[in-house]
Amino acid sequence: MINNKHTPKIIIALVSVAVLFCLLDQVYSEKLTKILGGTGVTMEYETKLFNTDELISVDIQMDEDEWNKMLANAISEEYYTCDVVINGQTLKSVAIRPKGNTSLSSIANNPDTDRYSLKLEFDHFVDGQTCFGLDKLILNNNFADATNMKEAIIYDMFNYLDADASLYNYAKVSLNGEYWGVYLALEGVEDSFMLRNFGTQDGELYKPDSMEFGGGGDRPSGDFKPGDGDMPDMGDFDPENMPERGDFDSDNKPERSDSDSDENSDDRKGPSGDFPGDFSMGSKGGANLNYIDDDLDSYSTIWNGSVSDTSKGDRRRVVTALKNISEGTDLEKYLDVDNILKYMAVHTFSVNMDSLSGNMAHNYYLYEYDGQLNIFPWDYNLSLGGMNMGGGSATDTVNDAIDTPFDGTEFFDALLENEEYRKKYHEYLRILVEEYVEGGRFDEVYDRIRLQIDELVETDPTAFFEYDEYLKGAETLYKTVKLRAESIKGQLDGTIPSTDEGQRADDSALVDASDIDLSVMGTFNNGGNGDDAGPDNLGRGRNRFGMPDFDGRSKKQP
């Protein structure tokens, strides 16, 4: 062996570097995980709560007076204290409150139901408390969804593509031991979500929500409830005055301004055409993610939606990213491109107009880490035609154009205009069509869900829909998903136009879905108030509510 006089020094240097790395790893482990390409941390709740082969059992144990007080004041979204038994594990002093946006308002305005979506925060009153590592559990009430499974199917698609999205499962929810209803359980998008997906809890999280009924300005930040968005007053919105999607006149569509200023924001059109009167949503305060200018105040709706504490420096990074994205500059530096392409693929399949796909600039999470933006999905109960307030046809929904999927934002334009990224986006759409739907995954998930929840839906004392309506809705959902996949495949193969303009010019090749009644699956309708606050306004109509007393027994309405 030939000895080198520098060998001891080299060994010492290597050992010193290794020790330094270990020390840095202990101090900055989360940042190093992200920097070095970590893919997240395996969390116990992934199998304990979100193994979809087994439903979750959730028993809310709460004083009757406190429960009734919470329901009576649901619109305030204030936290109350309860104990919860989840899959046999008891958690004390858990924070609970009703949650939602339009669903919360509609239910609060309807005297015949108290079936709110619920948010459980395990660490709100007890610092560090989790449920198998999960800090927040969402229980969605399947509002305006007769199928009870739209959202579950869409989240399963996100999970299938390994996109950054919440885990899901169904939950049999009880109140002091009495069955309350079957809900969709979702992993809350907060600290544990970050740790599971990225191996870090660093980064800044926002949930912008700009829904302005009556054309008013931004809501004051003090009214904002982090994590659920602003809660607009739906009382004066009349969906009956919404024009049909087919009435949309492309020749009168205004050009989208680079600034997307307040001056032209009310002139923007979505897939449903012009909004009546002074009804406007989305463009003010930056919630539609369009670059406006360099003034931080121009993006107040994003900042009002801060889930994490943010500084001016944090906000400046978001605006810098939005500017570069709008210019198509260094997209991989300013966007988590691959994940956003996955988001776009599933979101496009879902035809969710209660989002950036329409003129509703809400129902998504914006995540910023080290100047790079990412998007996480949220709220899909109104997908696949559930937002067709103007009576859009099933054929329109099934054939929604894959290359012009976002009417409410320019945020994704640079990706769609880039040949390489558009090709990758198309690849993810093809996976959904050929592997997920045609390959049998959809049938497997659909059959599993039906086996799991059919009986629970039939005996659900707070259900929005009759059981026979659920059965019809579920069957219609199955057909709609199959036809949607057929249309997307045709668009990918070039036999069906893939843009709105192309489909308007020639609709002869569109998949015919005229025999499908989308309303059977449930559609959004205004909760209203006064004489308008009836069952019809929860998207179901023609039938009774099964609303339980506190002890869980049902009060049948004629």
C-alpha positions as CSV (number, residue, x, y, z in Angstrom):
1,M,0.0,0.0,0.0
2,I,1.3,3.4,-0.9
3,N,0.8,5.9,1.9
4,N,-0.1,9.5,1.0
5,K,1.1,12.1,3.5
6,H,-2.2,13.9,3.0
7,T,-4.4,10.9,3.8
8,P,-4.8,11.7,7.6
9,K,-5.9,15.3,6.7
10,I,-8.4,14.0,4.1
11,I,-9.9,11.6,6.6
12,I,-10.1,14.3,9.3
13,A,-11.8,16.6,6.8
14,L,-14.3,14.0,5.7
15,V,-15.1,13.2,9.3
16,S,-15.6,16.8,10.1
17,V,-17.9,17.3,7.1
18,A,-19.9,14.2,8.2
19,V,-20.2,15.5,11.8
20,L,-21.2,19.0,10.5
21,F,-23.9,17.5,8.3
22,C,-25.3,15.5,11.2
23,L,-25.4,18.6,13.4
24,L,-27.1,20.6,10.6
25,D,-29.5,17.7,10.1
26,Q,-30.6,17.9,13.7
27,V,-31.0,21.6,13.6
28,Y,-32.4,22.1,10.1
29,S,-33.8,18.6,9.4
30,E,-37.0,19.9,7.8
31,K,-35.3,22.3,5.4
32,L,-32.6,19.8,4.5
33,T,-35.3,17.2,3.7
34,K,-36.9,19.6,1.3
35,I,-33.6,20.8,-0.2
36,L,-32.3,17.3,-0.8
37,G,-35.5,16.2,-2.5
38,G,-37.2,14.4,0.4
39,T,-40.6,13.0,-0.4
40,G,-42.2,13.3,3.0
41,V,-42.7,11.3,6.2
42,T,-44.8,8.2,6.7
43,M,-47.5,9.1,9.2
44,E,-49.3,6.6,11.4
45,Y,-52.7,8.0,10.4
46,E,-52.2,7.0,6.8
47,T,-53.1,3.5,7.7
48,K,-55.0,4.0,11.0
49,L,-57.5,6.5,9.5
50,F,-57.2,6.5,5.7
51,N,-57.0,2.9,4.8
52,T,-60.0,3.0,2.6
53,D,-60.7,-0.7,3.0
54,E,-62.2,0.2,6.4
55,L,-64.4,3.1,7.3
56,I,-63.6,5.4,10.2
57,S,-65.9,5.5,13.2
58,V,-66.2,9.0,14.8
59,D,-68.2,9.4,18.0
60,I,-68.6,13.0,19.1
61,Q,-69.2,13.2,22.8
62,M,-70.5,16.6,23.7
63,D,-72.9,18.2,26.1
64,E,-76.3,18.6,24.5
65,D,-76.6,22.3,25.3
66,E,-73.2,23.0,23.9
67,W,-74.0,21.0,20.7
68,N,-77.2,23.0,20.2
69,K,-75.5,26.2,20.9
70,M,-72.8,25.4,18.3
71,L,-75.5,24.6,15.7
72,A,-77.5,27.8,16.5
73,N,-74.3,29.9,16.0
74,A,-72.9,27.9,13.1
75,I,-72.4,30.9,10.9
76,S,-69.8,32.4,13.4
77,E,-67.6,29.3,12.9
78,E,-66.5,29.5,16.5
79,Y,-64.8,26.5,18.2
80,Y,-66.4,24.5,21.0
81,T,-65.0,21.7,23.1
82,C,-65.9,18.0,22.8
83,D,-64.3,14.6,23.4
84,V,-64.0,12.4,20.3
85,V,-63.6,8.6,20.0
86,I,-62.1,7.8,16.7
87,N,-61.6,4.1,15.8
88,G,-61.6,3.3,19.5
89,Q,-59.1,6.0,20.5
90,T,-60.4,8.7,22.9
91,L,-59.2,12.3,22.5
92,K,-60.1,14.9,25.1
93,S,-60.7,18.6,24.7
94,V,-60.9,18.5,20.9
95,A,-62.0,21.7,19.1
96,I,-65.0,21.3,16.9
97,R,-66.9,23.8,14.7
98,P,-69.2,23.8,11.7
99,K,-67.3,24.6,8.5
100,G,-67.9,25.4,4.9
101,N,-68.7,28.3,2.5
102,T,-71.9,28.2,0.4
103,S,-73.0,25.0,2.1
104,L,-72.7,26.6,5.6
105,S,-74.7,29.6,4.5
106,S,-77.4,27.5,2.8
107,I,-77.8,25.2,5.8
108,A,-77.8,28.1,8.3
109,N,-80.7,29.6,6.2
110,N,-82.7,26.4,6.1
111,P,-84.7,25.6,9.2
112,D,-85.1,21.9,8.3
113,T,-81.5,20.7,8.6
114,D,-78.5,21.0,10.9
115,R,-76.2,18.7,8.9
116,Y,-73.1,20.9,8.8
117,S,-69.7,19.9,7.7
118,L,-67.4,19.7,10.7
119,K,-63.8,20.5,11.5
120,L,-62.0,18.7,14.3
121,E,-58.8,20.3,15.6
122,F,-57.0,18.0,17.9
123,D,-54.3,20.5,18.9
124,H,-56.4,23.7,19.2
125,F,-56.9,23.4,23.0
126,V,-54.3,20.8,23.8
127,D,-50.9,21.8,22.4
128,G,-49.3,19.0,20.4
129,Q,-52.3,16.6,20.6
130,T,-52.9,14.6,17.4
131,C,-54.9,11.6,16.3
132,F,-52.3,9.1,15.2
133,G,-50.2,12.1,14.1
134,L,-53.1,14.0,12.4
135,D,-53.6,17.5,13.6
136,K,-56.9,18.2,11.9
137,L,-59.7,16.1,10.5
138,I,-62.4,17.4,8.2
139,L,-65.9,15.8,8.1
140,N,-67.7,16.8,4.9
141,N,-71.5,16.5,4.8
142,N,-71.8,15.7,1.0
143,F,-73.9,18.8,0.5
144,A,-75.8,19.0,-2.8
145,D,-74.3,15.6,-3.8
146,A,-77.0,12.9,-4.1
147,T,-74.3,10.4,-5.0
148,N,-72.4,10.9,-1.7
149,M,-69.2,10.0,-3.7
150,K,-68.2,12.7,-6.2
151,E,-65.6,14.1,-3.9
152,A,-64.3,10.7,-2.9
153,I,-63.8,9.6,-6.5
154,I,-62.0,12.8,-7.4
155,Y,-59.7,12.6,-4.3
156,D,-59.0,9.0,-5.3
157,M,-57.9,10.2,-8.7
158,F,-55.5,12.7,-7.1
159,N,-54.1,9.9,-4.8
160,Y,-53.8,7.6,-7.9
161,L,-51.5,10.1,-9.6
162,D,-49.6,10.6,-6.4
163,A,-50.5,14.3,-6.4
164,D,-50.1,16.5,-3.3
165,A,-53.7,16.1,-2.0
166,S,-55.6,15.2,1.1
167,L,-56.1,11.5,2.0
168,Y,-59.8,10.5,2.2
169,N,-62.1,7.9,3.7
170,Y,-65.7,7.6,4.8
171,A,-66.7,8.1,8.4
172,K,-69.7,6.8,10.3
173,V,-70.3,9.8,12.5
174,S,-72.2,9.4,15.8
175,L,-73.3,11.9,18.4
176,N,-73.0,10.6,22.0
177,G,-73.3,7.1,20.6
178,E,-76.3,7.7,18.3
179,Y,-75.8,7.5,14.5
180,W,-75.7,11.1,13.0
181,G,-74.8,10.4,9.4
182,V,-72.2,9.1,6.9
183,Y,-69.6,11.8,6.1
184,L,-66.5,12.0,3.9
185,A,-63.4,12.3,6.1
186,L,-60.5,14.3,4.8
187,E,-57.0,15.0,6.0
188,G,-56.8,18.7,6.9
189,V,-54.3,20.7,4.9
190,E,-52.1,22.0,7.7
191,D,-49.0,20.9,9.6
192,S,-49.4,17.1,9.4
193,F,-50.3,17.3,5.7
194,M,-47.0,19.3,5.1
195,L,-45.0,16.8,7.0
196,R,-46.5,13.8,5.2
197,N,-46.0,15.3,1.7
198,F,-42.8,17.2,2.0
199,G,-41.0,16.0,5.2
200,T,-41.2,19.6,6.4
201,Q,-43.6,22.0,8.1
202,D,-41.8,25.0,6.6
203,G,-43.3,27.0,3.8
204,E,-46.3,29.3,3.7
205,L,-49.9,28.2,3.2
206,Y,-52.8,30.3,1.9
207,K,-56.5,29.6,1.2
208,P,-57.7,32.6,-0.9
209,D,-61.4,33.1,-1.3
210,S,-62.9,35.9,-3.3
211,M,-66.6,35.4,-3.6
212,E,-68.2,38.8,-3.9
213,F,-72.0,38.8,-4.1
214,G,-73.1,42.3,-5.0
215,G,-69.7,43.5,-6.3
216,G,-68.4,44.6,-2.9
217,G,-64.7,44.9,-2.1
218,D,-62.6,42.6,-0.1
219,R,-63.8,41.4,3.3
220,P,-61.8,42.7,6.2
221,S,-59.2,40.3,7.4
222,G,-60.7,40.2,10.8
223,D,-63.7,38.4,9.4
224,F,-61.6,35.6,7.9
225,K,-61.5,32.2,9.4
226,P,-58.2,30.6,8.4
227,G,-58.5,27.3,6.6
228,D,-62.1,27.7,5.3
229,G,-62.2,31.0,3.4
230,D,-64.6,33.9,3.6
231,M,-68.2,33.1,4.1
232,P,-70.3,35.3,1.7
233,D,-74.0,36.0,2.2
234,M,-75.8,34.0,-0.4
235,G,-79.2,35.3,0.4
236,D,-79.6,37.7,-2.5
237,F,-78.0,35.5,-5.2
238,D,-80.7,34.2,-7.6
239,P,-79.3,31.3,-9.7
240,E,-82.5,31.2,-11.7
241,N,-81.2,34.3,-13.6
242,M,-78.0,32.6,-14.6
243,P,-77.8,32.1,-18.4
244,E,-77.3,28.7,-19.8
245,R,-73.8,27.7,-20.8
246,G,-74.9,27.2,-24.3
247,D,-75.9,30.9,-24.5
248,F,-72.3,32.0,-24.1
249,D,-71.3,34.2,-27.0
250,S,-67.6,33.8,-27.7
251,D,-67.6,36.8,-30.1
252,N,-68.3,39.1,-27.2
253,K,-65.8,37.7,-24.8
254,P,-63.4,40.4,-23.7
255,E,-59.7,40.0,-24.0
256,R,-58.0,39.1,-20.7
257,S,-55.9,42.0,-19.5
258,D,-52.3,41.4,-18.3
259,S,-53.2,43.4,-15.2
260,D,-56.6,41.9,-14.6
261,S,-57.5,45.1,-12.8
262,D,-60.6,45.9,-10.8
263,E,-61.8,48.1,-13.7
264,N,-62.3,45.1,-16.0
265,S,-62.9,42.4,-13.5
266,D,-66.7,42.6,-13.6
267,D,-66.6,42.1,-17.4
268,R,-65.0,38.6,-17.2
269,K,-67.0,35.7,-18.4
270,G,-66.8,32.0,-17.5
271,P,-68.4,28.9,-18.9
272,S,-71.8,30.1,-17.9
273,G,-71.5,33.4,-19.8
274,D,-72.2,36.8,-18.3
275,F,-73.1,37.1,-14.7
276,P,-76.2,39.1,-14.1
277,G,-76.1,42.6,-12.6
278,D,-73.3,43.4,-10.3
279,F,-72.6,39.8,-9.4
280,S,-68.8,39.3,-9.5
281,M,-66.3,37.0,-8.1
282,G,-62.7,36.1,-8.3
283,S,-60.6,38.8,-9.8
284,K,-60.3,41.1,-6.8
285,G,-57.5,40.8,-4.3
286,G,-55.5,38.3,-6.3
287,A,-57.5,35.2,-5.5
288,N,-57.6,34.2,-9.2
289,L,-53.8,34.1,-9.1
290,N,-53.3,36.5,-12.0
291,Y,-50.4,38.9,-11.7
292,I,-51.7,42.4,-11.2
293,D,-48.7,44.6,-10.3
294,D,-45.9,44.7,-7.7
295,D,-48.0,46.3,-5.0
296,L,-48.6,43.8,-2.1
297,D,-51.9,45.5,-1.3
298,S,-53.2,44.3,-4.7
299,Y,-53.3,40.8,-3.4
300,S,-55.2,41.3,-0.1
301,T,-57.5,38.4,-0.6
302,I,-54.5,36.0,-0.7
303,W,-53.1,37.5,2.4
304,N,-56.4,37.4,4.2
305,G,-56.4,33.7,3.5
306,S,-53.1,33.1,5.2
307,V,-53.3,29.8,7.1
308,S,-49.7,30.3,8.4
309,D,-48.2,33.5,9.8
310,T,-46.7,35.4,6.9
311,S,-44.4,38.4,6.6
312,K,-43.9,40.9,3.9
313,G,-41.0,38.9,2.7
314,D,-43.1,35.8,2.4
315,R,-45.7,37.8,0.4
316,R,-43.1,39.4,-1.8
317,R,-42.0,35.9,-2.9
318,V,-45.5,35.0,-3.9
319,V,-45.9,38.2,-6.0
320,T,-42.5,37.6,-7.6
321,A,-43.5,34.1,-8.5
322,L,-46.9,35.2,-9.9
323,K,-45.1,37.8,-12.1
324,N,-42.6,35.3,-13.5
325,I,-45.4,32.7,-14.1
326,S,-47.5,35.3,-16.0
327,E,-44.5,36.0,-18.2
328,G,-43.6,32.3,-18.6
329,T,-40.2,32.8,-17.1
330,D,-38.2,30.1,-15.2
331,L,-41.4,28.1,-14.6
332,E,-39.7,25.3,-12.8
333,K,-38.1,27.8,-10.4
334,Y,-41.4,29.4,-9.6
335,L,-43.8,26.4,-9.9
336,D,-43.8,22.8,-8.6
337,V,-44.5,22.0,-12.3
338,D,-45.0,18.2,-12.1
339,N,-47.5,18.4,-9.2
340,I,-49.4,21.2,-10.7
341,L,-49.7,19.3,-14.0
342,K,-51.2,16.4,-12.0
343,Y,-53.6,18.9,-10.3
344,M,-54.6,20.2,-13.7
345,A,-55.3,16.7,-15.0
346,V,-57.6,15.6,-12.2
347,H,-59.2,19.0,-11.9
348,T,-59.9,19.1,-15.6
349,F,-61.5,15.6,-15.4
350,S,-63.7,16.8,-12.5
351,V,-65.3,19.7,-14.4
352,N,-65.5,21.6,-11.1
353,M,-67.0,25.0,-11.8
354,D,-67.0,25.9,-8.1
355,S,-63.3,26.8,-8.5
356,L,-60.8,28.4,-10.8
357,S,-62.3,26.5,-13.7
358,G,-65.3,28.8,-13.5
359,N,-65.4,32.4,-12.1
360,M,-65.2,31.2,-8.5
361,A,-61.7,32.1,-7.3
362,H,-61.7,29.7,-4.3
363,N,-61.6,26.1,-3.3
364,Y,-57.8,25.6,-3.5
365,Y,-54.8,26.0,-1.3
366,L,-51.7,28.0,-2.4
367,Y,-48.4,26.8,-1.0
368,E,-45.1,28.7,-1.3
369,Y,-41.8,27.3,-0.3
370,D,-38.5,29.0,-1.1
371,G,-40.2,31.1,-3.8
372,Q,-41.9,28.2,-5.5
373,L,-45.7,27.9,-5.7
374,N,-47.8,24.8,-5.5
375,I,-51.5,24.2,-5.5
376,F,-53.5,21.7,-3.4
377,P,-57.1,20.7,-4.3
378,W,-60.1,21.3,-2.2
379,D,-63.9,20.9,-2.3
380,Y,-65.3,18.7,-5.1
381,N,-68.9,18.0,-4.1
382,L,-70.1,20.2,-6.9
383,S,-68.0,18.7,-9.6
384,L,-69.3,17.0,-12.8
385,G,-72.3,19.3,-13.3
386,G,-73.1,20.2,-9.7
387,M,-72.5,23.8,-10.4
388,N,-74.7,24.0,-13.5
389,M,-77.0,26.6,-12.0
390,G,-78.0,27.9,-15.4
391,G,-79.0,24.5,-16.6
392,G,-75.9,23.5,-18.6
393,S,-76.4,20.3,-20.4
394,A,-74.7,16.9,-19.6
395,T,-73.1,17.0,-23.1
396,D,-71.4,20.3,-22.3
397,T,-70.1,18.9,-19.0
398,V,-68.9,15.5,-20.4
399,N,-67.1,17.3,-23.3
400,D,-65.6,20.1,-21.3
401,A,-62.5,21.1,-23.3
402,I,-59.2,19.8,-21.8
403,D,-57.0,22.5,-23.4
404,T,-59.0,25.4,-22.2
405,P,-60.1,24.2,-18.8
406,F,-59.6,27.4,-16.7
407,D,-61.9,30.3,-17.4
408,G,-61.3,32.1,-14.1
409,T,-57.5,32.5,-14.2
410,E,-54.5,32.8,-16.5
411,F,-52.3,31.1,-13.9
412,F,-52.0,27.9,-15.9
413,D,-51.7,29.4,-19.3
414,A,-47.9,29.3,-19.5
415,L,-47.9,25.6,-18.8
416,L,-50.7,24.9,-21.4
417,E,-48.8,26.9,-24.0
418,N,-45.5,25.1,-23.4
419,E,-45.4,22.0,-25.7
420,E,-43.4,19.9,-23.2
421,Y,-45.6,20.6,-20.2
422,R,-48.8,20.3,-22.2
423,K,-47.6,16.9,-23.4
424,K,-47.0,15.8,-19.8
425,Y,-50.4,17.1,-18.7
426,H,-51.9,15.1,-21.5
427,E,-50.0,12.0,-20.3
428,Y,-51.6,12.4,-16.9
429,L,-55.0,12.7,-18.5
430,R,-54.4,9.6,-20.5
431,I,-53.4,7.7,-17.3
432,L,-56.7,8.8,-15.8
433,V,-58.6,7.6,-18.9
434,E,-56.8,4.4,-19.8
435,E,-55.6,3.2,-16.4
436,Y,-58.0,4.7,-13.9
437,V,-61.3,4.4,-15.8
438,E,-60.8,1.9,-18.6
439,G,-58.3,-0.1,-16.6
440,G,-60.7,-1.0,-13.8
441,R,-59.6,1.2,-11.0
442,F,-62.7,3.3,-11.1
443,D,-65.0,0.3,-11.1
444,E,-63.1,-1.1,-8.1
445,V,-63.4,2.1,-6.1
446,Y,-67.0,2.7,-7.1
447,D,-68.0,-0.9,-6.1
448,R,-66.1,-0.6,-2.8
449,I,-67.7,2.6,-1.9
450,R,-71.2,1.3,-2.7
451,L,-70.6,-1.8,-0.5
452,Q,-69.3,0.5,2.3
453,I,-72.0,3.2,2.4
454,D,-75.2,1.9,0.8
455,E,-76.7,0.8,4.1
456,L,-75.3,3.8,5.9
457,V,-76.9,6.2,3.4
458,E,-80.2,4.3,3.6
459,T,-80.3,4.6,7.4
460,D,-78.7,8.1,7.5
461,P,-81.0,10.2,9.8
462,T,-79.8,13.5,8.5
463,A,-79.4,12.7,4.8
464,F,-80.1,15.5,2.3
465,F,-81.5,13.0,-0.1
466,E,-83.9,10.0,-0.1
467,Y,-82.3,6.6,-0.6
468,D,-83.8,6.1,-4.0
469,E,-82.4,9.4,-5.1
470,Y,-79.0,8.3,-3.9
471,L,-79.3,5.1,-5.9
472,K,-80.2,7.1,-9.1
473,G,-77.5,9.6,-8.4
474,A,-74.8,7.0,-8.0
475,E,-75.8,5.2,-11.2
476,T,-75.8,8.5,-13.0
477,L,-72.3,9.3,-11.6
478,Y,-71.0,6.0,-13.0
479,K,-72.3,6.8,-16.5
480,T,-71.0,10.3,-16.4
481,V,-67.5,9.4,-15.4
482,K,-67.4,6.8,-18.2
483,L,-68.6,9.3,-20.8
484,R,-66.2,11.9,-19.5
485,A,-63.3,9.5,-20.0
486,E,-64.5,8.7,-23.5
487,S,-64.6,12.4,-24.4
488,I,-61.2,13.1,-22.9
489,K,-59.7,10.2,-24.8
490,G,-61.2,11.5,-28.0
491,Q,-59.8,15.0,-27.3
492,L,-56.3,13.5,-26.6
493,D,-56.5,11.5,-29.9
494,G,-57.7,14.4,-31.9
495,T,-61.1,13.1,-32.9
496,I,-62.9,15.6,-30.6
497,P,-61.9,19.3,-30.5
498,S,-59.9,20.0,-27.3
499,T,-60.6,23.7,-27.0
500,D,-63.8,25.8,-26.4
501,E,-63.3,27.5,-29.7
502,G,-62.9,24.3,-31.6
503,Q,-66.0,22.7,-30.0
504,R,-68.1,25.8,-30.8
505,A,-66.9,25.6,-34.4
506,D,-67.7,21.9,-34.8
507,D,-69.7,20.0,-32.2
508,S,-70.5,17.0,-34.5
509,A,-67.9,14.7,-32.8
510,L,-68.8,15.5,-29.2
511,V,-69.8,12.5,-27.0
512,D,-73.6,12.5,-26.7
513,A,-74.8,12.6,-23.1
514,S,-78.2,14.0,-23.8
515,D,-79.8,11.0,-22.0
516,I,-78.2,12.0,-18.7
517,D,-80.0,14.3,-16.3
518,L,-77.2,15.9,-14.2
519,S,-79.6,17.2,-11.6
520,V,-80.2,13.6,-10.5
521,M,-76.7,13.8,-8.9
522,G,-77.6,17.0,-7.1
523,T,-76.9,20.6,-8.0
524,F,-76.1,23.7,-6.0
525,N,-79.0,26.1,-5.4
526,N,-79.1,29.1,-3.1
527,G,-80.0,28.5,0.5
528,G,-82.1,31.6,0.5
529,N,-84.1,32.8,3.4
530,G,-87.7,33.4,4.4
531,D,-90.1,31.7,2.1
532,D,-87.3,30.5,-0.1
533,A,-85.6,28.5,2.7
534,G,-86.9,25.1,1.9
535,P,-85.6,21.6,0.9
536,D,-85.5,22.5,-2.8
537,N,-82.7,25.0,-2.0
538,L,-80.3,22.3,-0.9
539,G,-80.2,20.8,-4.4
540,R,-82.5,17.9,-3.7
541,G,-86.2,18.9,-4.1
542,R,-89.3,16.9,-4.1
543,N,-88.7,15.1,-0.8
544,R,-88.4,15.3,2.9
545,F,-85.5,15.9,5.3
546,G,-84.6,13.3,7.8
547,M,-83.3,15.6,10.5
548,P,-82.6,14.0,13.9
549,D,-83.3,15.2,17.3
550,F,-80.3,15.4,19.6
551,D,-80.8,11.7,20.5
552,G,-80.4,10.7,16.9
553,R,-84.0,9.8,16.2
554,S,-85.4,11.2,13.0
555,K,-88.0,13.9,12.6
556,K,-89.7,13.2,9.2
557,Q,-90.9,16.1,7.2
558,P,-93.9,15.5,5.0
